[in-house]
Each structure stands twice: as C-alpha cells, then as structure tokens.
Amino acid sequence: QVQLVESGGGLVQPGGSLRLSCAASGIIFSIYAMNWYRQAPGKQRELVAIITSSGTTTYADSAKGRFTISRDNTKNTVYLQMDSLKPEDTAVYLCNTVRGSVRYWGQGTQVTVSS
C-alpha cells in the first residue's frame, strides 16, 4: 500500500523559509518521479515542482528561483525548500507520485504566509 506523508508546514512571515518533507512507503521510491502540488482556497490544484528518478528538476514559473525540490532515496523522502515566501504561496501543499495509471496523494500540509 502506497503512503505519502507530508510534514513541515506552518505559519511564516513574508520573506521567510520553510522546508517541507514527504515520506513515502509502499513503493520502490528511487525509481519514481515525485511531485509537489499546492492548492489554495478557491483555486485549482497547481503543480509546483517535479523531481525525476535521476534527479532532474522542473519548476512552475511561480516557484523558479525560490523553491528547491530534492530527494533522499536512502530515506524515501522528497523535500521542498521554500525561500522568499510570499502571501500568495499560502496553500495546502501535497506530495504526489504516479505508479502505472494510479495517482497517489498525501494528506497535505498547510503553509500560511502572513505577517
């Protein structure tokens, strides 16, 4: 059974930083691409960052230059380092992976950027 568990969210002031973690189980973690999405109230879910099994990364324009996705295959964990946070980054952040035709999601972690 695939499980994704996010952590690391919280309340941070504009300009601050947070590091999100997503621990995976039930999959051979190292062979799958891992993704971070976010969903703000009243908005569509947005893809934030992707990291492939080989470590290649891709970012949404809104995340470029501020967010860094990384993975530790020894810990079955993917990270999202978020710097220079803005109020518009406020959302629930979700970890995602795809195995075959099935999409797996974590429960999400709330990030709130506010003074």
C-alpha positions as a Python dict, from the first residue, in 0.01 Angstrom:
ca = {
    (1, 'Q'): (0, 0, 0),
    (2, 'V'): (145, 331, -110),
    (3, 'Q'): (151, 602, 155),
    (4, 'L'): (276, 957, 129),
    (5, 'V'): (303, 1164, 445),
    (6, 'E'): (384, 1534, 429),
    (7, 'S'): (518, 1747, 712),
    (8, 'G'): (688, 2078, 773),
    (9, 'G'): (413, 2325, 701),
    (10, 'G'): (325, 2615, 926),
    (11, 'L'): (287, 2988, 961),
    (12, 'V'): (573, 3202, 833),
    (13, 'Q'): (620, 3572, 769),
    (14, 'P'): (668, 3705, 416),
    (15, 'G'): (1029, 3659, 313),
    (16, 'G'): (1070, 3359, 539),
    (17, 'S'): (1154, 2998, 462),
    (18, 'L'): (1008, 2654, 520),
    (19, 'R'): (1120, 2306, 429),
    (20, 'L'): (851, 2052, 352),
    (21, 'S'): (909, 1678, 366),
    (22, 'C'): (719, 1390, 214),
    (23, 'A'): (796, 1040, 337),
    (24, 'A'): (693, 759, 105),
    (25, 'S'): (629, 394, 177),
    (26, 'G'): (493, 103, -21),
    (27, 'I'): (686, 188, -338),
    (28, 'I'): (1037, 140, -470),
    (29, 'F'): (1094, 508, -410),
    (30, 'S'): (1411, 553, -611),
    (31, 'I'): (1256, 463, -946),
    (32, 'Y'): (965, 709, -935),
    (33, 'A'): (938, 1075, -1011),
    (34, 'M'): (800, 1273, -720),
    (35, 'N'): (593, 1589, -742),
    (36, 'W'): (482, 1872, -518),
    (37, 'Y'): (147, 2037, -582),
    (38, 'R'): (-37, 2307, -395),
    (39, 'Q'): (-398, 2410, -364),
    (40, 'A'): (-516, 2744, -237),
    (41, 'P'): (-876, 2805, -130),
    (42, 'G'): (-1099, 2854, -431),
    (43, 'K'): (-820, 2778, -676),
    (44, 'Q'): (-724, 2480, -888),
    (45, 'R'): (-452, 2246, -776),
    (46, 'E'): (-121, 2367, -915),
    (47, 'L'): (193, 2168, -994),
    (48, 'V'): (484, 2333, -815),
    (49, 'A'): (786, 2112, -876),
    (50, 'I'): (893, 1775, -1014),
    (51, 'I'): (1198, 1564, -949),
    (52, 'T'): (1263, 1261, -1166),
    (53, 'S'): (1424, 937, -1055),
    (54, 'S'): (1754, 1064, -1195),
    (55, 'G'): (1727, 1394, -1010),
    (56, 'T'): (1621, 1621, -1293),
    (57, 'T'): (1404, 1903, -1162),
    (58, 'T'): (1132, 2119, -1314),
    (59, 'Y'): (954, 2413, -1154),
    (60, 'A'): (644, 2617, -1208),
    (61, 'D'): (721, 2976, -1301),
    (62, 'S'): (587, 3083, -962),
    (63, 'A'): (847, 2865, -788),
    (64, 'K'): (1155, 2925, -1001),
    (65, 'G'): (1441, 3083, -813),
    (66, 'R'): (1270, 3048, -475),
    (67, 'F'): (1185, 2681, -429),
    (68, 'T'): (1415, 2379, -448),
    (69, 'I'): (1295, 2021, -475),
    (70, 'S'): (1529, 1741, -372),
    (71, 'R'): (1514, 1376, -276),
    (72, 'D'): (1693, 1136, -46),
    (73, 'N'): (1645, 784, -175),
    (74, 'T'): (1805, 638, 139),
    (75, 'K'): (1521, 788, 342),
    (76, 'N'): (1242, 751, 82),
    (77, 'T'): (1179, 1121, 124),
    (78, 'V'): (1130, 1417, -107),
    (79, 'Y'): (1177, 1773, 12),
    (80, 'L'): (1063, 2116, -94),
    (81, 'Q'): (1279, 2401, 32),
    (82, 'M'): (1082, 2723, 3),
    (83, 'D'): (1258, 3057, 42),
    (84, 'S'): (1147, 3417, -1),
    (85, 'L'): (792, 3314, 70),
    (86, 'K'): (507, 3539, -36),
    (87, 'P'): (146, 3561, 86),
    (88, 'E'): (37, 3415, -247),
    (89, 'D'): (228, 3096, -159),
    (90, 'T'): (-35, 3025, 106),
    (91, 'A'): (-189, 2686, 26),
    (92, 'V'): (-209, 2323, 119),
    (93, 'Y'): (100, 2154, -25),
    (94, 'L'): (62, 1796, -141),
    (95, 'C'): (307, 1528, -238),
    (96, 'N'): (226, 1312, -539),
    (97, 'T'): (357, 1022, -739),
    (98, 'V'): (222, 810, -1018),
    (99, 'R'): (257, 434, -1045),
    (100, 'G'): (116, 300, -1366),
    (101, 'S'): (-222, 466, -1410),
    (102, 'V'): (-272, 539, -1042),
    (103, 'R'): (-200, 875, -881),
    (104, 'Y'): (-110, 872, -515),
    (105, 'W'): (-150, 1173, -287),
    (106, 'G'): (-56, 1259, 65),
    (107, 'Q'): (-292, 1434, 302),
    (108, 'G'): (-119, 1768, 254),
    (109, 'T'): (46, 2018, 484),
    (110, 'Q'): (-77, 2375, 532),
    (111, 'V'): (156, 2662, 454),
    (112, 'T'): (42, 3008, 557),
    (113, 'V'): (248, 3315, 472),
    (114, 'S'): (129, 3615, 666),
    (115, 'S'): (257, 3896, 881),
}
